């Protein structure tokens, strides 16, 4: 196994608009597109972290609809930061709906925020995010554990 410097709990939130387009952010740290996501802070529940991260990154208010899955596979949940730190994430991925707010880049963590059609997704997506999106589209009642 390759070197891992840290283990972190994370959240990701998949949001579709009325046109069935998915919300993606272009991350400032790596310059790649991905599903809004982030770390759980000490004292937060996973749903509180999901709601906070979306608000911080997109300025949108959301309601969690369901858990899509929990992802911990070391082969897909490793992220190397630009400073060289390698983090293994255990990520809870949720499906949510917009309840308010106005879409905008709301933090220095995002270069762009935009909705994309499923057939027009950016090619430069973070490696773990297509699986999360695929699982969200599976419309399965039970959460995935991967």
C-alpha positions as CSV (number, residue, x, y, z in Angstrom):
1,X,0.0,0.0,0.0
2,X,1.2,3.5,-0.8
3,X,2.0,5.9,2.0
4,X,-1.0,7.5,3.7
5,X,-0.5,10.5,6.0
6,X,-3.9,10.9,7.4
7,X,-7.5,9.4,7.6
8,X,-10.4,11.9,7.4
9,X,-14.1,11.7,7.5
10,X,-15.7,13.6,4.6
11,X,-19.1,14.4,3.0
12,X,-20.2,14.8,-0.6
13,X,-23.5,16.2,-1.8
14,X,-25.1,15.5,-5.1
15,X,-27.6,18.1,-6.2
16,X,-29.7,18.0,-9.4
17,X,-31.7,21.0,-10.7
18,X,-35.1,20.9,-12.5
19,X,-33.3,20.1,-15.8
20,X,-31.6,17.0,-14.2
21,X,-28.3,18.7,-14.4
22,X,-25.8,18.0,-11.6
23,X,-24.0,20.8,-9.6
24,X,-20.2,20.7,-9.8
25,X,-17.5,22.9,-8.4
26,X,-14.1,23.6,-9.9
27,X,-11.8,23.2,-6.8
28,X,-9.2,25.9,-6.2
29,X,-6.8,23.4,-4.5
30,X,-6.3,21.1,-7.5
31,X,-8.1,22.9,-10.4
32,X,-10.4,19.9,-11.1
33,X,-14.2,19.6,-11.2
34,X,-16.1,17.6,-8.6
35,X,-19.2,17.2,-6.5
36,X,-19.3,19.7,-3.6
37,X,-17.5,17.9,-0.7
38,X,-15.4,18.5,2.3
39,X,-14.4,17.5,5.8
40,X,-16.5,16.8,8.8
41,X,-15.5,19.2,11.6
42,X,-15.2,18.1,15.3
43,X,-18.7,18.0,16.9
44,X,-20.6,18.0,13.6
45,X,-22.9,15.3,12.4
46,X,-22.5,14.1,8.8
47,X,-25.7,15.8,7.7
48,X,-24.7,19.1,9.4
49,X,-21.3,18.9,7.6
50,X,-23.0,18.3,4.3
51,X,-25.3,21.3,4.7
52,X,-22.5,23.5,5.9
53,X,-20.1,22.5,3.1
54,X,-22.7,23.2,0.4
55,X,-23.6,26.6,1.9
56,X,-19.9,27.5,2.2
57,X,-19.0,26.5,-1.4
58,X,-22.2,27.4,-3.3
59,X,-24.3,29.7,-1.1
60,X,-27.2,27.3,-1.5
61,X,-29.4,26.0,1.3
62,X,-30.3,22.3,1.0
63,X,-32.3,19.5,2.5
64,X,-30.8,16.1,2.6
65,X,-33.0,13.6,0.8
66,X,-31.1,10.4,1.3
67,X,-27.7,8.7,1.8
68,X,-26.3,7.5,-1.5
69,X,-23.4,5.6,0.0
70,X,-20.4,5.4,2.3
71,X,-17.1,5.1,0.4
72,X,-13.9,3.9,2.0
73,X,-12.1,1.8,-0.5
74,X,-8.4,2.7,-0.4
75,X,-8.1,2.3,-4.1
76,X,-10.6,5.1,-4.9
77,X,-10.7,7.2,-1.7
78,X,-7.1,8.4,-1.7
79,X,-6.5,12.1,-2.4
80,X,-3.1,13.7,-2.8
81,X,-3.0,17.4,-2.0
82,X,-0.7,19.8,-3.9
83,X,1.6,20.0,-0.8
84,X,2.1,16.2,-1.2
85,X,0.0,15.1,1.8
86,X,-1.9,11.9,1.1
87,X,-5.3,11.5,2.8
88,X,-7.5,8.4,2.9
89,X,-11.1,9.7,3.0
90,X,-14.1,7.8,4.4
91,X,-16.9,9.8,2.6
92,X,-20.6,9.8,3.2
93,X,-22.3,10.9,0.0
94,X,-25.8,12.4,0.1
95,X,-28.5,13.3,-2.4
96,X,-30.0,16.7,-1.6
97,X,-32.4,19.3,-2.9
98,X,-32.1,23.0,-3.0
99,X,-34.4,24.9,-0.6
100,X,-33.0,28.4,-0.9
101,X,-30.0,30.7,-1.6
102,X,-28.6,32.0,-4.8
103,X,-25.9,30.0,-6.6
104,X,-22.5,31.7,-6.5
105,X,-18.9,30.8,-5.7
106,X,-19.0,31.5,-2.0
107,X,-15.5,30.6,-0.8
108,X,-11.9,30.6,-1.8
109,X,-12.2,26.8,-2.2
110,X,-14.1,27.1,-5.5
111,X,-12.9,28.6,-8.8
112,X,-16.3,28.0,-10.5
113,X,-19.7,26.6,-9.6
114,X,-22.0,25.3,-12.4
115,X,-24.7,22.8,-13.3
116,X,-23.8,20.3,-16.0
117,X,-26.0,18.0,-18.1
118,X,-25.1,14.3,-17.5
119,X,-23.9,14.0,-21.1
120,X,-21.8,17.2,-20.9
121,X,-19.7,16.5,-17.7
122,X,-16.3,18.1,-17.6
123,X,-13.5,15.7,-18.6
124,X,-11.3,16.9,-15.7
125,X,-13.3,15.3,-12.8
126,X,-11.8,14.1,-9.6
127,X,-11.3,10.4,-9.9
128,X,-13.7,9.2,-7.1
129,X,-16.6,11.5,-8.1
130,X,-17.9,9.6,-11.2
131,X,-18.7,6.5,-9.1
132,X,-20.6,8.7,-6.6
133,X,-22.7,10.1,-9.4
134,X,-23.2,6.7,-11.0
135,X,-24.5,5.4,-7.6
136,X,-26.8,8.4,-7.2
137,X,-28.3,7.7,-10.7
138,X,-28.9,4.1,-9.8
139,X,-32.0,5.1,-7.9
140,X,-31.5,2.3,-5.4
141,X,-33.3,2.5,-2.0
142,X,-30.4,1.0,0.0
143,X,-27.2,2.9,0.4
144,X,-24.0,1.6,-1.3
145,X,-21.1,0.6,0.9
146,X,-17.9,0.7,-1.2
